[in-house]
Amino acid sequence: MKSMTGANENKLSPRSAYYIFALLFLLYFFDYIDRTIVTSVAPFIQKEWGLTDTQSGLLMSVVYWSIVAFVFPVSIIVDRWSRKKTIGVMALLWTFATVACAFTRSFPQLLAARSCIGVGEAGYAPAGTAMLSGLFPEEKRSRMMGFWNISIPLGTAVGIGLGGFIAAHWGWRHAFGLVAIPGAIVAILFFFVKDYKTVELVKTKDTSSQIRAKMSKMDIFWEFMRTPSLILTDLGFIGCIFVNNAIIFWLPTYFHRTTGIPISEAGIKVSAIMILAIIGLPLGGWLADTWFKKRVTARLLFPAITTTLNGIVILIAFSFLQGQAQYLTLLGMGILASAFAPAAITVTQEVIHPGLRAISYSICVVVQNLLGASMAPIVIGRISDLYGIQAAMSILPVFLMASAIMFFAGAYFYKKDMSKVEKVTLEWEK
């Protein structure tokens, strides 16, 4: 299929492109270790400080609230200044904040330290996504997004599994301290990679004479508001991320309470489920790219289908099964839960002006974190406090069905929105 976004944007050597990709991968990996390690140490903190499930959920939610508060202004800096410098500074900040968690002596202090982790992580996903979109041509973007996002389940699995192990043997404070150092090393290395030059915000005003003019603030505003496939994709993320974050945070506790196994063992079982995203992410990206060559709307039809299947699997697991049968079914969720992401993330980059890519994904981050990720731990925690953990987990498929509807609707507008995107060739630093 002929490219719909213009010239091949990859002006780096393959070696440089894959080196930058490797550093982006490692930073995302350490990002999620630092973000999710609280999941498996939460029971130890609850016991020491006498916290409720709702308070425990806040330790995860506050990170996402900080991300929501800072992601948009940081993404403007990313698009208009430098991706590599912004990424390096943010990574150093979140690692220092993780270390600070080890020295807290009260719930408010720990909550404040966790919020600083969110400040540091605020712009990383938009910055990394924008950089990755420039590194690889459109026919490879979904699969590279898939490979990059493998770092999320790997980091989550390591954070959950390692956190519980360290906390059980040496105390929960050591868990925060030990995981932060490697991320700081990679952050320093990132200051020395190549970056593409800032894309000028101009748009073709007269297609017949190819007259181009600088985009005004209103032009930028309407660039987003008149792209329905982008809006519907952002909304589709909400239910998917809500469910994924609810599973990450509460599934160890669910196993602990319903089966009586130790929390450290429950954390390992959940890690095994989450690690299966290393299959779902690249497979989802590859299948979406393959289908995209034949049908452009595959970028959104594929997320719609996999999200629907994931909802069915979770419904069966929590509503009809127990014990080993339930766990084996949830392994299927481990593959399906992330399969939507590579194609859906790629949508946020391909239907918008290339100079607004970080901002585009930052809007998606705000929406998914404000209404999805940040709400999941406390909403499910509150339902658990009122009706029990079983009832809380059983409602998750409803959110996935809502997301599937958004993706299906977005597919209707995708081809038209792609055709309107400004054609730009990126220039890389020498």
Long-range contacts (C-beta under 8 A, 24 or more apart in sequence): 1-292, 1-293, 1-294, 1-296, 3-137, 3-138, 3-139, 4-138, 4-296, 4-418, 4-419, 4-421, 5-138, 5-350, 5-418, 5-421, 5-423, 6-423, 6-424, 6-425, 7-423, 7-425, 8-137, 8-425, 9-133, 9-134, 9-137, 9-354, 9-424, 9-425, 9-426, 10-134, 10-135, 10-136, 10-137, 11-196, 11-425, 11-426, 11-427, 11-428, 12-135, 12-194, 12-428, 16-193, 16-194, 17-135, 17-136, 19-193, 20-131, 20-135, 20-193, 20-194, 21-132, 21-135, 21-144, 21-147, 21-148, 23-186, 23-189, 23-190, 23-193, 24-87, 24-128, 24-131, 24-132, 24-148, 25-147, 25-148, 25-150, 25-151, 26-151, 26-183, 26-186, 27-87, 27-91, 27-124, 27-128, 27-183, 27-186, 27-187, 27-190, 28-124, 28-125, 28-128, 28-148, 28-149, 28-151, 28-152, 28-155, 29-151, 29-154, 29-155, 29-158, 30-91, 30-95, 30-155, 30-179, 30-182, 30-183, 30-186, 31-91, 31-94, 31-121, 31-124, 31-151, 31-155, 31-183, 32-151, 32-152, 32-154, 32-155, 32-156, 32-159, 33-155, 33-156, 33-158, 33-159, 33-162, 33-179, 33-183, 34-94, 34-95, 34-98, 34-117, 34-121, 34-159, 34-179, 34-180, 34-183, 35-63, 35-117, 35-121, 35-155, 35-159, 36-60, 36-155, 36-156, 36-159, 36-160, 36-163, 36-248, 37-98, 37-159, 37-160, 37-162, 37-163, 37-175, 37-176, 37-179, 38-114, 38-163, 39-159, 39-160, 39-163, 39-248, 39-249, 39-252, 39-267, 40-159, 40-160, 40-161, 40-163, 40-164, 40-167, 40-252, 40-263, 40-264, 40-267, 41-163, 41-164, 41-167, 41-172, 41-175, 41-176, 42-253, 43-253, 43-256, 43-263, 44-167, 44-168, 44-171, 44-172, 45-110, 45-172, 48-172, 49-106, 49-107, 51-107, 52-381, 52-385, 53-253, 53-381, 53-382, 53-384, 53-385, 54-378, 54-381, 54-382, 54-385, 55-107, 56-377, 56-381, 57-249, 57-377, 57-378, 57-380, 57-381, 58-111, 58-377, 58-378, 59-110, 59-111, 59-114, 60-114, 60-245, 60-249, 60-377, 61-373, 61-374, 61-375, 61-376, 61-377, 61-378, 62-111, 62-114, 62-115, 62-118, 62-374, 63-114, 63-115, 63-117, 63-118, 63-121, 63-374, 64-118, 64-245, 64-369, 64-370, 64-373, 64-374, 65-115, 65-118, 65-369, 65-370, 65-374, 66-115, 66-116, 66-117, 66-118, 66-119, 66-121, 66-122, 67-118, 67-121, 67-122, 67-365, 67-369, 68-365, 68-366, 68-369, 68-370, 68-374, 69-118, 69-119, 69-122, 70-118, 70-119, 70-122, 70-123, 71-122, 71-123, 71-125, 71-126, 71-362, 71-365, 71-366, 71-369, 72-359, 72-362, 72-363, 72-366, 74-122, 74-123, 74-126, 74-127, 74-362, 75-123, 75-126, 75-127, 75-358, 75-359, 75-361, 75-362, 76-358, 76-359, 77-123, 78-123, 78-126, 78-127, 78-130, 78-358, 79-130, 79-198, 79-199, 79-355, 79-356, 79-357, 79-358, 79-359, 80-198, 81-198, 82-195, 82-198, 83-127, 83-130, 83-131, 83-195, 83-196, 83-358, 84-131, 84-190, 84-191, 84-193, 84-194, 84-195, 85-191, 85-195, 86-123, 86-127, 87-123, 87-124, 87-127, 87-128, 87-131, 87-187, 87-190, 88-187, 88-188, 88-190, 88-191, 90-120, 90-121, 90-122, 90-123, 90-124, 90-127, 91-120, 91-124, 91-183, 91-184, 91-186, 91-187, 91-190, 92-120, 92-184, 92-187, 92-188, 93-119, 93-120, 94-119, 94-120, 94-121, 94-124, 94-183, 95-120, 95-180, 95-181, 95-183, 95-184, 95-187, 96-120, 96-180, 96-184, 98-176, 98-177, 98-179, 98-180, 98-183, 99-176, 99-177, 99-180, 101-173, 101-176, 102-173, 102-174, 102-175, 102-176, 102-177, 103-173, 104-173, 123-358, 123-362, 125-361, 125-365, 126-357, 126-358, 126-359, 126-360, 126-361, 126-362, 126-365, 127-358, 129-345, 129-348, 129-349, 129-357, 129-358, 129-361, 130-349, 130-357, 130-358, 130-361, 131-195, 131-196, 133-346, 133-349, 133-350, 133-354, 133-357, 134-196, 134-354, 134-357, 134-426, 134-428, 138-350, 139-289, 139-292, 139-293, 140-289, 141-289, 141-346, 141-349, 141-350, 142-284, 142-285, 142-286, 142-288, 142-289, 142-292, 142-299, 142-342, 142-343, 142-346, 143-282, 143-285, 143-286, 143-288, 143-289, 143-342, 144-285, 145-285, 145-341, 145-342, 145-343, 145-345, 145-346, 146-281, 146-282, 146-283, 146-284, 146-285, 146-286, 146-341, 146-342, 147-281, 147-282, 147-285, 149-277, 149-281, 149-338, 149-341, 149-342, 149-345, 150-277, 150-278, 150-281, 150-282, 152-277, 152-281, 152-338, 153-274, 153-275, 153-276, 153-277, 153-278, 153-281, 153-334, 153-338, 154-275, 154-278, 156-248, 156-271, 156-274, 157-271, 157-272, 157-274, 157-275, 158-271, 160-248, 160-252, 160-267, 160-270, 160-271, 160-274, 161-267, 161-268, 161-271, 163-267, 164-252, 164-263, 164-264, 164-266, 164-267, 164-268, 165-264, 165-267, 167-264, 168-264, 194-428, 194-429, 195-428, 195-429, 196-426, 196-427, 196-428, 196-429, 197-426, 197-427, 197-428, 197-429, 198-355, 199-353, 199-354, 199-355, 199-424, 199-426, 200-355, 201-353, 201-355, 201-356, 202-422, 203-353, 203-422, 204-422, 215-353, 220-356, 223-352, 223-353, 223-356, 224-352, 224-356, 224-360, 224-363, 227-351, 227-352, 227-413, 227-417, 227-420, 228-410, 228-413, 228-417, 229-300, 229-347, 229-351, 229-410, 229-411, 229-412, 229-413, 229-414, 229-417, 230-347, 230-348, 230-351, 230-352, 230-360, 230-410, 230-417, 231-410, 232-300, 232-406, 232-407, 232-409, 232-410, 232-413, 233-300, 233-344, 233-347, 233-348, 233-364, 233-406, 233-407, 233-410, 234-348, 234-363, 234-364, 234-367, 234-368, 235-367, 235-403, 235-406, 236-303, 236-304, 236-307, 236-340, 236-344, 236-403, 236-404, 236-406, 236-407, 236-410, 237-344, 237-364, 237-367, 237-368, 237-372, 237-403, 238-367, 238-368, 238-371, 238-372, 238-399, 238-402, 238-403, 239-307, 239-372, 239-399, 239-400, 239-401, 239-402, 239-403, 239-406, 240-307, 240-337, 240-340, 240-341, 240-368, 240-372, 240-399, 240-400, 240-403, 241-368, 241-369, 241-372, 241-373, 241-376, 242-371, 242-372, 242-373, 242-375, 242-376, 242-379, 242-396, 242-399, 243-310, 243-314, 243-337, 243-376, 243-396, 243-399, 243-400, 244-337, 244-338, 245-372, 245-373, 245-376, 245-377, 246-376, 246-377, 246-379, 246-380, 246-393, 246-396, 247-273, 247-274, 247-333, 247-337, 247-396, 248-274, 249-376, 249-377, 249-380, 250-377, 250-380, 250-381, 250-384, 250-389, 250-392, 250-393, 251-330, 251-393, 253-389, 254-389, 254-390, 254-393, 257-389, 258-322, 258-389, 258-390, 259-323, 269-327, 272-331, 272-334, 273-330, 273-331, 273-333, 273-334, 274-334, 275-334, 276-331, 276-334, 276-335, 277-334, 277-335, 277-337, 277-338, 279-335, 280-334, 280-335, 280-336, 280-337, 280-338, 280-339, 281-338, 281-339, 281-341, 281-342, 282-342, 283-335, 283-339, 284-338, 284-339, 284-340, 284-341, 284-342, 284-343, 285-342, 285-343, 287-339, 288-342, 288-343, 288-346, 292-343, 296-414, 296-415, 296-418, 297-411, 297-412, 297-414, 297-415, 298-343, 299-343, 299-344, 299-346, 299-347, 299-350, 299-411, 299-414, 300-343, 300-344, 300-347, 300-407, 300-408, 300-410, 300-411, 300-414, 301-407, 301-408, 301-411, 302-339, 302-340, 302-343, 303-339, 303-340, 303-341, 303-343, 303-344, 303-407, 304-404, 304-405, 304-407, 304-408, 304-411, 305-404, 306-336, 306-339, 306-340, 307-340, 307-400, 307-403, 307-404, 307-407, 308-400, 308-401, 308-404, 309-336, 310-336, 310-337, 310-339, 310-340, 310-400, 311-397, 311-400, 311-401, 311-404, 312-397, 314-396, 314-397, 314-400, 315-397, 318-390, 318-393, 318-394, 318-396, 319-394, 340-403, 340-407, 344-407, 347-410, 347-414, 350-418, 350-421, 351-414, 351-417, 351-418, 351-420, 351-421, 352-421, 353-421, 353-422, 353-424, 354-421, 354-422, 354-424, 354-426, 355-424
